Amino acid sequence: MTWTEIKTAIDDFSFKEEVLRTEYASQVLQRLSPLVWPLATITKREQTLVFSSIGSLHRLPLHALMIEGEPLIKRNPIVYCSSLTALNVAFKARRSTERKRASDSTPFHASLFGDPPSQLGKKALASLAKRLSTEAQTGDALTSSNFATAMVNPGLSLLHYHGHVTFEEGDPKGHGLELDDRRFTLRDVFDLAPLPSSYHATLLGCGSGMTRTTVSNDVIGLVPAFLYSGAASTVSTLWPFDDADAAMYTRGFYEDFHAVLKSGREGVVDVAKANQKAVLAVREKRPALYHWASFVVNGYWMYRLPGR
């Protein structure tokens, strides 16, 4: 493919819900499929693939491109990163935290926040809190102060948010999570850096993974901010979603976390494979691109959980 053909396909791809729900969205996206066809010969099935894209490709669900008659995400777990340098930083941060926790026996600690817009979303958040033996911060407790306190906790293992997110093309630095008292923006995340713990962050909000790329190819958005501040891995979404999809995704994604924690022993969760299973579970029930292709993982994907 030529860069002109790639750029035309990118420009033609629409992030509007009414378009993403149609076959037209898939047809436009699949014009980029030749980009991944060589992977059929140079990689093996089930190998984790890391994509570090340039320009506006950062915003597209490349894992939904077709290879050998199936979406790439069905063949391989996929991880995204803004650069290999950023990936290396996430890897070193996670390994450092794991060594520290092994030496002082720090237990697993999860902080959950949210105001899901549907009853299915609320039920999924409550169920997750129960499975992780914690309490979700909702309503009056969904404040910027409580959120910041959770982030700076040295024992933080998992940060989960399910609610509203605002992204404006004209003000990417205002990209943020809508809490009860105000919007918690990427500026707030940067202000807390560096955080004392490397953790996983799941950010289930409409377009939490949306970014803007500068002329120098730097990526601006919530996900780069969280990774810069201390998260070693994130889950986010590339466009506004149906909350029923987020609820379904939540149930599938955390199955491996729950299995390790239930055992009471130290264990490793492959975040990329957890995402792959959750995405495919959503796709099986709701095959339109809109429903499943927005969920993505960024950062370092192997996560050693401490025992309880």
N, C-alpha and C positions, 0 to 999 in steps of 0.2 A: 504493500500500500504506500501511496505517497502521503506526505504530510498534508497536502491540500485535501485529499480524500478524507483523511482522519479529521481534520478541522471542520470540514463540511458536515460530517456525521455528528460531531460533537455539537455544532451549532444547531443542527436539526433536531437533536434530542430534547424533548420537553419534560420539565419536572412538574407539570401541572397534573393534578390527580385525574382529571377527566381523560387525559391523554395516556397516562401511565396504565390505566385500567384497560386500554385497548390493545389490539394486536399490532397497531401501527407503531407503538413504542418499542415493541420487541423487534419489529422489522428494521427500524432505524438503528437500534443498538447493534443488531447482528451484522450491520455493514462493517462493524469493527472486528468481527470474528477472526479475520485473517491474522490479526495481531497475536492471537493465542494458538493458532494451528500448529506452529513449530513445536509447541510443548508436547504434542502427541508422540514425538520421536525423541525428545531430549529429556523428558521426565517420565516418572512412573506413577501409576495410580496410587492414591493415598499419600503421596509425598506432599508435605506442606510447601506451598508456593508463596513467596513474598513478592508483592508488587510495590515498586517505588516509581510512581508515575510522574510525568511532567505536565506542566500547564493545566488545562481544564480537564485532562484525563483523571485528575485527582477526584473529580466529582462524580465519575461514572461507575456503575456496578460492573466492573470488568469480569467479576466472577460469574456473571450471568451470560457471558458470551458462549456460543456453542462450539464444542469441539468433539469430533467423532459422534455427532448426533445427540449430544446431551450437554447441559449447562456445565461449565468448568467446575462449579462448586460441587457438583455431584461426583466428579472425578477426583478432585483434590481439595483439601482444606486450604483456604486462602487467607493471607494476612496482608494488610496494607501498611505502608509507612511513608512518611514524607521524604525521608532520606535514609540511607544505610547508616549514616552517622547517628541519626535519631534512634534507629533500631539498636545500635550498639550501646547507646546511653541507657536505653530501657533495659537491655539485657544485663548490663553491669549493675544497675540500680536494684533489679530484682534479685540477682545473685547475692549482692551485699546484704539486703534485707533478710534473705533466707538464711544466710550464715549467722547473722545476729540473732534471729529468732531461734535457731537451733541451739545456740549457746546459752540463751537465757530462758528457753522454754516459753516464749510468748505464745499465748493461745490465739486461735482464730477469732477475729472480731469483725462483724459486719455492721455497717450503718446504712439504713434504708430510708429514703425520703420520697415523697411524691404526692401528687394530686391527679391521679389518672382520670381522664375525661369520661370514662364509661364504667358501668358496674362490673364488666368483665375485667377491666384493668384494675379496679379497686380490689376485686377478689383475688387476682393474681398477685398483687402486692402483699395483701394480707397473708396469703398462703405461703409466699416466699419468706416472709418474716417468721412465720411459724416453723418452717423447715430449717431456718438458720438460727432458731432460738433467740430471736431478738424482737424488737418492736419497731414498726415503721413510724417515722416522724411525718405526720400529716396534719392538716388543719392549722391550728394556731402554733403548732410545734414546727411547721415547715418554714423556718426563718433563716435568714442569711447568717445570723449568729450561730445557730445550731449547726448549720451546714459547714461553716468555717471551722467550728470546734471539732467536728467529726474529721475533717480533712487533716488537721494538725495533730490528731491523736497518733502517738508513736506506734500504737498497736493496731492501727487500721489495716485490715486485710482486704476488705471488699466494700466499695461504695456503690450503691445502686440508687438511681433516680428514675422515676417514671412519672412524667407530668408534661407540662407545657414548656416549649423552647421557642425563643424568638431569634430569627436571623434576618437581617436586612442587608441587601447587596450594597447599599450606600454607606453602611456603618458596620462592617464586619467585626470591629472591636467591641461592638455592643451585643454580639452574639451571647446569649445567656439563658440560664434556667430560670423559669418564672416561679419564684417562691411566694410565700404568703405576704411578706412585707415589701419585697422588691425583686428586681431582676438581679441574679447573681451572674455577672458577666465574666468573660475571659480575662478582663482586667483584674477582677477580684481574685481569680485563680492565680494569675501571675504574681499578684501582691503577696500571696501566701508562700511562694517558692523561696527556697527549697524546702520541701516537706520532709519530715523525719522518717517516713515509711514509704516503701514502694508497694503499691496496692493495685488491684484491678478495679476499674470504674465502668459500670454499665450506665449509659446515658440514653434512656428511652424517652425521647421527646421529638417532636416533629422537626426533622432536619438538624438533629444534634450533630451530625457528622458533616454538615455542609461547610464548605470552605471557600475562601477567595485566594487566588494565587497572584502574587505580585509580579512585577516585571523581572525581578531577580529570582523568580521561581520559589520564593518563600511562601509557605502556606499559612493562612490566618484563619483561625476558627477555634471552637471549644476543644476539639480533640487534641490539636497541637499544644494548646495551653495546658490541658490536664497532663499530657505526657511530659511537658517541660517541667511542670511543678512537682512531679513525683510518681504519677501513675505509670506503671510499666506496661499495662495493656488496657485497652478500652473496647467497649461495644458501643456503636452509635448507629444512626440512621441517616441515609443520604437524602431523604425527602419526607414530607409529612405523611404519616401512616394512618391506617385504620387501627384503632385501639384494640380491636379484637385480635389483630395480628400480633401486636406487642404482647398481649396476654398469653397467646399461644407460644410465642417465642420464649417468653420468660420461663414457662413450664419446662420447655425442652432444654434450654441452655443450661439451667442449673442442675440438671439431673446428675452430672458427674461430680459437681461440687458436693451435692447432698450425699452421694454414695461414699465419698471420701470422709466427709465429716461424720456420717452415721457410723462408720467403722471405728471412729475414735482414735485412729492411727494416722500418722503422717502419710501423705499420698500426693501424687502429682495429677493435676488437671491440665489437659491439653485444651487451652481456650479456643484454638483454631478448630479443633475437631468438635468441641461443644457447640460452637457457632454453626459449623457445617450441619450437624444433626438437627439443630433447631431450625435452621433455614429450610432444610429439605422437608421437615415435618410441616412447616407452614405451606410450602409449595405443594405438597401432596394434597392438602385440603383446599388450597386457594391458588391455583396455578398461574394466574395473571401476574406479570412482572411486578406490578404495583405492590402486591401483598408480601413478597418474600425477598426481593432483591435489594431492598434498602438497608438490611442489617449487615454491618461489616465490623471486622476486628482490626484494630491498629496496635502496633507495638510488639513486645516479646510475648509469645503465646504459651510457653511452658510455665506452670505455676505450681510450686510445691507448697501444699497446705499443711500447716502444723496440726498435730493431733489435739484432741480436746481433753 
